[in-house]
Amino acid sequence: MRKTTGEAAGRGGWLVPALVLLVLILVVLSLALGPVRLSLGEAAAALVADRGGASLIVREIRLPRALLAVMIGAVFGLAGGALQGLLRNPLAEPSVFGASQSAALGAVVVLYFGIAEVYSALLPVAAIAGAFLSVALVVLAAGPRAGTVLLVLAGLVISSLAGAATALAISLSPNPFAVTEIVFWLMGSLEDRTMRHVALAAPFAAVAVTMLLACGGGLRALALGEDAAASLGVDLRRLRLLVVAGSAVGVGASVAVAGSIGFVGLVAPHLVRPLVGHDPKRALLPSALAGAALLTAADCVVRLVPSTTEVKLGVLTALVGVPFFLWIILRRRAELAEMPA
């Protein structure tokens, strides 16, 4: 039997501290992994004190990577939780909406014309614009009461269109080196990232997190139905705009520095929701922390896989995310079948 909201909320008070601790442990593990292996103690010591070459490796190479994993994972987890609460649909997620693909398209256009080399700030702006457009189109086309079939179909159309446009840009590129760079970037990775990338994405991520966390009360009221939410004084138009805009800003900035990384926003909310009583507001912060833990763990795994070149992070998240997506459908197919299309 599913736990009631009160029971799960009472038992889930440990969840946020536990997730924070897990994220910190994974960050230290991330600092220790690489061609030059360090123990967890050595990695922590190299971060806070001068340990010569070890400090250089940890601070200049591995710390930016770990910070980006935490930041991007948190953004995707939070966006997934907010979108699922907005549409009251367990399959809602930025990549299902085509947000990641459309953000990638916006960034590819900037890379294609070489604008990013002159105006680096335009890269996240273009990616955010693409993500915002895709999420807005899906929400507009499917509607706030969309069923699973309509939601997935609308997202599939946007994803296919963005993917086709990206493929067109690649095929028309006159520079084979640019094509190689774009293709590898589209696979998603945190390899060779610096504090410059952190500084580029951090302001947009902070704005996105602030906007999405502010939607908690409205999403909780919306769980009772639109009429009930409106009677409680929730401005539904403003709520939708905040969720869509916050998701677009966060996903766009993340894709701009890390490429396409999918399914974190789908998996993270489902992991924590049973522990918070299926309350959309209480699920937001744990979803963000779970997303940070998932992506940091995935970034550690890609460095442990024996291969001549590092496995791309976006490839690994897709390999894990697609079976999870299918598992959700199979587990809840009776419930999903009753949803209006």
N, C-alpha and C positions, 0 to 999 in steps of 0.2 A: 504494500500500500504506500502511495506517495505521502511523504511527510507534509504536514500542514506548514503554512508560512511561519507561524509562531514557533513551532517545534524546531524547524530547520534553522530559523534565525537565532534561536537560543543556543543551539548546538554549534552554530557556525561562527561564533565569536572569535574562535582561534584561527579562522581561515586567512584573514588578511595578514596577521603577523607571521603565520606559517609560510605564506606565499612570498612575503618580503624576505624572510630568511632564505627561502629556496632560491630566489633571484640573486641574492648576495653570494650564495655558495656557487651558483652557476657562473656568476661574473668572475669570481676568483679562479674557477676552473678554466674559464675562457682565457684568462690571462696566463695560465700555465701551459696551455696547449699551443703547439706549433712545431716548426722544424727543430727549434731548440727547446726541448722539454724542460720544464721547471716543476718543482714540487709546489703544492699549494702554499706552503709556508714561504718558499723562496719568491713566489709570484707576489704574495701580499707584501713581503718585506721590500721587494724591488719597487713596488708602487709607492710606498710611503717614505722610503729612505734611499739614499744613493748607493746602488750596488753595481756601479759601472755599466758594463754591457747589458746586464740583465735589466737594469732600470731603463736603459734606452729601448730595449725590445718591448718591455711591458708598457711603458708610457707612450711611446711614439707609434708603435705598430699595433699592439693588442688592445690597449685601452680604448682607442676610438672605435674599434670593431665591437667591443663589448658594449660600449655606450649606445651605439647605433642599434645593436640587437635588442637591448632593453627598450629603447625609445620606440623603435618601429614595431616591435612585438606588442608593446602596450597600446600603441595607437590602433593597430589592427584588432586587438582583442576588444578594446573599448568601442570601436566603430561597429564591430560585429554585434556586440551586446546591445548597443543603441538601435541599430537597424532592425534586429530581431524584435526588440520591444516596440519599435514604431509600427512595424507591419504585423506584429503578433504572429510571426511566421518563423519556425525553427530553421528554415533554410536560408534566411536572409543573411547576406554577408557581402562585403565589398567586392570580392572577385566574382561572386555569383551575379552581381549587378553589372559586371563589366567595368567596375571602377578602376581596377588595377590595369586592365588592358587599355582602357581609354587614357589613363594617366600615362602609361607607357607610350601611347601614340603621341600625346602632347609633347613628351620629352624627346621622342625620336624625331619629331619635326624640327625641334630646336637643334638637336645634334646633327640632323641631316644638312641643315643650312649653315652649320658651323657657328651659330649665334652664341652657343654656350661658352665657346672659347673667349668671346669678347665680353659678354654679359652673363656671368654665371648665375645671377639671381633669376634670370628668365627661365632657367631649367625647372625649378620647383613651381614657378608661376604657371608655366605651360602645362605641367603635369597636374597641378591642382585644377586648372580650367577643364582639362579632359575628364578628370574624375568627377568633378561637380556636374558636368554636362551629362555623363552617363547615369549617375545616380538619380539626377533630376528627371531624366527621360524615363527611367524604369518606374520611379514612383508615380510619375504623371500617367504613364501608359497603363500600369497595373492597378493603380489606385490603392488607397490605404487599407481596403478590405480584400486585397487580392489573395486568391488561393495559391497553392503551391505551383500548379501547372502554369498559370498565367505569369506568376513571378519568374519562374525559371525560363519560360519562353521569352519574356521581355528581356531578361538578362542575357539570354543566349543571342538574341538579335543584336543587342548592343555590343556584346563581346565579339561576335563574328564580324561586325562592321569595323570595329576598332582593329581587330586582328588583320582583316583584309587590307585596311588602309596602311597599317604598319608594314605588311608584306610588300605592298606597292612601293612604299618609300625605300625599302631595302632593295627591291629589284631595280629601281630607277637610279640608285646611287652610283655615281661614276667612279667612286673611290673604293676599291676592294678592301682597303684597310679600315675605312669607315664602316663598311658592311660588317666586317669581322667584329669590330668594337661594339656595334649596335646589337648584333646577335648574341654575343656573350653577355652584354649588359642586360638584355631582355630575360636571360635565364635567372637573374637575381643572385646577388652575391654581396658579401661584406668584405671580401678580400681586398687588400691594399687601400682601405679607406683611411682617411686622416681626420684630424680634429677640424679641418676645414669643412669636411662633409658634415660633421656633427654640428658645427656652427651654422651651416647652411640650412639644415633641417630642423634644428631645435626650436627656433621661434615659431615656425608653423605648427610643429607638434604641440607646443605649449598652448597655442591658440585653440587647436583642435580638442585637446584634452579638456580645457576649460569650458568650451562650448558644449561638449558631450556630457560632462559631469553635471552641468547646469540643467540638463534635460531630465534628470532622475525623477523629480517629483511629477513632472508631466507624464513620463512614461508609466509611472506607477498608477496614476489616475486613468491613463488610456487603457490599461489592462482590464479595467472594468467596463470598457466600451466607450465609443465616441460620445454618445449622449451623456453618459455619466461623467466623463471627463469635462465636457463643456459645462455641465451643471455645477461642477466644482471650480469653475473659473479658469480652466486651462485653455489658452489660446492655441488651438490645434494648428492653425496656419503657421504661427511662430514656432511651435514645437517641431513641425516637419522641416521648416527652413533651417533651424538650428542643427537638427540631426543630419540633414543632407549636407549642409555647408561644412559642419564639423568633420564629417566623414570624408568629404572631398578634400578639405585642407590637409588632414592628416595622411590620408592615403596618397595624395598627390606628392606631398613632400617626401614621404617614405620611398615611393617609387623613383623619385628624382635622384636619390642618392644610392639606392640599393637595387634598382631594377624591379622586375615583377616577382612578388612573393605572395603566394595565395594560400587560402584555407586556414590561416591562423585565426582570422576573425570568425570563422565558422566553428572551429574546434574549441577555442578558449571558453566562450560563454556556456557551451554544453557541459564542460567539465565542472564548472563552479555552480551552475544554476541549481542542481538538486541540493546543494549545501546551503543555499541562501533562501530556500522556500519559494523559488520561482518568482521572486519579487524583482521586477526590472530595475528598480533603483538600487537595491542592495547588490545586484549582480554586476553593476558597472565597474566599480573599483576592483573587485576580484577578477573580473574578466580581463581588465587591463594588466594586472599582475600575472595572471595565468598566461596571457599572450606574451608578456616579456619573458617569462620562464620558458615557454615553448620555443620561441625563436632563438633565445640564447642557448638552450639545449641543442637545438637543431644545428646551430652554428658550431657548437663543439663537436657534434657527430661528424659533420663534413670534413673536419680536420683529422678524424680518427679513421676514416675509410681509406684503406690502402689503395693508392692509385698514383699514377705519374703526375696528374693534375688534380687540383682540388675539385670535388664534386660541387656543383653549383647549388646554392642554398634554396633557390626557387624550385629546383628539380626535386630536392628532398622533401620540401613541404608539400609539393603536389603528390608525391608518391605516398605520403602519409595521409594527406587530406582527402584524396579521392575515395579511398576505401572507407574513411570515416563518414564522408558524405553519403555513400551508399548504405552504410550501417544505419545512419539516422533514418533514411527512407524506409529501410526494411523494418526497423524497430518500431517506427511510428506510422506505418503505412495505413493502418486502419483509421488513425486519427487524421492523417493527411488526406485520405480519401473523402472524408466528410467535409473538408474545407471547400468553400465555394471557389470555382475556377474563374 
